[in-house]
Amino acid sequence: MSSTEYVRTGWACVTDTLCGPYVSLEGSTADDSEPVIFDTREEAEAERAQYIDMMLEAREHDIDAEPGELAELMELERESLESEESVAFVGVDAAGEVFELDVITHEEIRPLHRPDR
């Protein structure tokens, strides 16, 4: 078991970027921002799917392509987003730091970044 004490655990959507993996935050100010954590994997997977669909809808209007090419380009966009977006079991420590955890042992796999830090 990890020696870190977690004040919250659950499922989070993780975005892999060139700067490392990030978790989404909720809250209206920097003082009340906290990671978005779901009770079940299914809830997190649904959020991930909704986010991907929303991004594709927004990108579809920005892509300048012939109608026959649009479907192919959108499929490439979907593949790209699906490779960047994942769901992980996470723990948040008392300082608000977020770590991906093994769902069974709760051993730390890797730290996750927060956009506000």
Secondary structure, DSSP 8 states (H G I E B T S, - for coil): --S--EEEEEEEEEEEETTEEEE-EE-SSTTT-EE--BSSHHHHHHHHHHHHHHHHHHHHHH----HHHHHHHHHHHHHHHHHHEEEEEEEEETT--EEEE-TTT--EEEEEB-TT-
